[in-house]
Amino acid sequence: MSKKRDFTSVTDLSPAETRRLVQRAADGKAAAGPPGRAAPLAGKSVALLFEKPSLRTKVSFQVGVAQLGGYSLYLGGEEVGLGAREPISDVARVLSGYVDCIVARVFSHRHLEELARYASVPVINALSDWEHPCQIMADLLTVYEHKGGLDGLTLAYIGDGNNVARSLCLALPAVGMSFHCASPDGYELDAASVAAAEARGGRTRIMRSPSEAVADADVVYTDVWASMGQETEAAQRRQQFAGYTVDPALMAQARPGALFMHDMPAHYGEEVPPGMLEHPQSVAYPQAHNRLHAQKALLEFLLNDT
Ligand code: CP
């Protein structure tokens, strides 16, 4: 039996696997189901273990598992008490005897890695404080669909150097895309992640000016200024991120036909003005819908191919 594969980071996939999964997701979406097999997850169970709230990730995984013929069960953080009610290693070992895959949304990426270390079934990162790899697979699918390819494009990310920015930075080299990241002083993406992306062949530029970052961008991407768990910093961040709002005026400085992307939920009046997700260049809603298709391809890959 082959060793189980986890997806805790975008770097858990090789560049070739990343490109194949984007294509597979596009094919599966076009076929209104996975190509070849009607129910690739028949008889398989997936636990969704979420320490934080979710709309897109929770619903798209539950619906995706059902569409693939499998069964999912949702476990809220408080009922499991990962690392509090019992050790993470015990949660991992026990769940591995019931289900074929664990999809986990956690506060601490270290907890996710511990879960993956002790689980004998694949563990998928549904968001941690360090990465949001499932989001980025849907993002790649969205750019691929709307631009007709990925290689040679530039994505400009405006805002906090957070988990989404990090996963973008680490994933884009796999598909030949360049990454510009414009953040206020003190909120830049960490140097180690940029170095890791460079080691994967990445073309990354860390910048201060949003105008400079979007100047030759094919995609302009933003995220909330204060993520879940950073609510106490929200007021301070609103001041420090002034000037980092992505609005129609900033979009006009990007390449003609540039896409606007947001992983949602949006904080209107902060990183975007009201109505920005309905901007003619916005693909934020198809981007959210693509979570379903990208994750179906990922589940089939992890549970059937590896
Ligand atoms: N983008 C995203 O992960 O959305 P949810 O927090 O609603 O799952």
Boltz pocket constraint, residues with backbone or C-beta under 6 A from the ligand:
constraints:
  - pocket:
      binder: B
      contacts: [[A, 53], [A, 54], [A, 55], [A, 56], [A, 57], [A, 58], [A, 126], [A, 127], [A, 135], [A, 263], [A, 264], [A, 265]]
      max_distance: 6.0
